[in-house]
Amino acid sequence: MLDVGSIAPDIDARATDGRRFRLSENAGRVCTVIFFFPAAFTPGCTRETGRFVESYNELTLIGAAVLGISTDKHEIQCKFAESLHAPFPMIGDSDESIARAYDVRWPIIGRAQRVTFILDPSRRVLAALRFGFDVNKIRDEVLLLADKLHQSKQP
């Protein structure tokens, strides 16, 4: 898993909205929240993504971008994003290249672990959060850190 302070690899992939998502193009944001999850349509992953959907407006007002990634096929990720009305891009990483680059892959089962990264505009890792199935704690920590970053940017 990427350590706090390291520079996150760039991401250039087709998102569920049909556009290319390029992490390097989020430089104007207060932060970028990237959450990895094992599989679409599972109870824990659905709850976790749902919490980010619920928090999206608040995160956007703070100046944060949100991205969800699983090791599902693109088509499955698209159906998952549509089912939850996800307003943010999601990426199906079926070749696991992003999961490998971020070092979040379970070694034997070949799925992404549940990890959330918060990156500054230069892609430096500010936080790497792992709370297992406690999706409320993940969301609360993300909001707290994103708000602190937003407040520190205020004149």
C-alpha positions in Angstrom: 0.0 0.0 0.0 1.2 3.5 -0.8 2.7 5.3 2.3 1.7 8.7 3.4 4.0 11.2 1.7 4.6 9.1 -1.4 3.5 10.3 -4.8 0.5 8.4 -6.2 0.9 7.0 -9.7 -1.1 8.8 -12.3 -4.3 7.2 -13.4 -5.5 7.4 -17.0 -8.5 5.1 -17.6 -12.0 5.1 -19.0 -14.5 5.9 -16.4 -18.1 4.8 -16.1 -19.3 8.1 -17.6 -17.5 7.2 -20.8 -14.8 9.8 -20.4 -11.1 9.4 -19.7 -10.2 10.0 -16.1 -6.8 11.5 -15.6 -5.7 11.9 -12.0 -3.1 14.5 -13.1 -5.9 16.7 -14.3 -7.3 17.1 -10.8 -4.5 19.4 -9.8 -6.9 22.3 -9.1 -8.8 20.4 -6.4 -8.2 20.7 -2.7 -7.8 17.0 -2.7 -8.7 13.8 -4.5 -10.3 10.9 -2.7 -9.7 7.5 -4.3 -11.5 4.6 -2.7 -10.6 1.0 -3.8 -13.1 -1.8 -3.1 -13.1 -5.5 -3.9 -16.3 -6.0 -6.0 -19.4 -4.3 -7.2 -22.8 -5.3 -5.9 -21.5 -6.9 -2.7 -23.1 -5.6 0.5 -20.1 -3.9 2.0 -18.9 -2.3 -1.3 -22.4 -1.1 -2.1 -22.7 0.5 1.4 -19.3 2.1 1.0 -20.0 3.5 -2.4 -23.4 4.7 -1.3 -21.8 6.7 1.6 -19.6 8.4 -0.9 -22.6 9.1 -3.1 -24.4 10.6 -0.1 -21.4 12.7 0.7 -20.6 13.8 -2.8 -22.2 17.3 -2.6 -20.4 18.1 0.6 -17.1 16.9 -0.7 -17.5 18.8 -3.9 -18.3 22.0 -2.0 -15.1 21.5 0.0 -13.2 21.2 -3.3 -12.6 17.5 -3.3 -12.8 15.1 -6.3 -13.9 11.5 -5.7 -13.0 8.4 -7.7 -14.1 4.8 -7.0 -12.1 1.8 -8.3 -12.6 -1.9 -8.2 -11.1 -4.8 -10.0 -14.4 -5.5 -11.8 -14.8 -5.3 -15.6 -15.7 -1.9 -17.0 -19.2 -3.0 -17.9 -20.0 -4.3 -14.4 -18.6 -1.1 -12.9 -20.9 0.9 -15.2 -23.9 -1.0 -14.1 -22.9 -0.6 -10.5 -22.4 3.2 -10.8 -25.7 3.5 -12.6 -27.5 1.5 -9.9 -26.3 3.8 -7.2 -26.6 7.0 -9.3 -22.9 7.7 -8.6 -22.2 11.3 -9.6 -18.4 10.8 -9.6 -16.3 8.7 -12.0 -15.7 5.0 -11.2 -13.2 2.7 -12.9 -13.3 -1.0 -13.5 -9.7 -2.2 -13.2 -10.1 -5.7 -14.4 -6.4 -6.0 -15.5 -5.5 -4.9 -11.9 -2.9 -2.4 -13.2 -4.2 0.4 -11.0 -4.5 -1.9 -8.0 -0.9 -3.1 -8.5 0.4 0.5 -8.9 -1.3 1.5 -5.6 -0.3 -1.8 -4.0 -3.8 -2.5 -2.8 -4.3 -5.9 -4.4 -4.9 -9.0 -2.2 -2.1 -11.3 -3.2 -4.0 -14.5 -3.6 -7.6 -13.6 -4.5 -6.7 -10.9 -7.0 -9.1 -8.3 -5.8 -8.5 -4.8 -4.5 -8.5 -4.3 -0.8 -10.8 -1.7 0.8 -8.5 1.3 1.0 -9.2 5.0 0.7 -6.4 7.4 -0.3 -6.6 11.2 0.1 -4.2 13.0 -2.3 -3.2 16.6 -2.4 -3.1 18.5 -5.8 0.4 17.2 -6.5 -0.8 13.6 -5.9 1.1 13.3 -2.6 -0.6 10.8 -0.3 -2.0 12.7 2.7 -3.8 9.7 4.2 -4.3 6.0 3.5 -7.4 4.8 5.4 -8.3 1.1 6.1 -11.3 0.5 8.2 -12.5 -2.7 6.9 -16.3 -2.7 6.9 -16.8 0.4 9.0 -17.9 2.5 6.0 -19.2 5.3 8.3 -15.7 5.8 9.8 -14.1 5.9 6.4 -16.6 8.6 5.2 -16.2 10.6 8.5 -12.4 10.6 8.3 -12.5 11.6 4.6 -14.9 14.5 5.3 -12.8 15.6 8.3 -9.5 15.7 6.5 -11.0 17.2 3.3 -12.6 20.0 5.4 -9.3 20.7 7.2 -7.6 21.0 3.8 -10.3 23.3 2.6 -10.1 25.5 5.8 -6.3 25.7 5.4 -6.8 27.2 1.9 -9.1 29.9 3.0 -7.7 33.5 3.2 
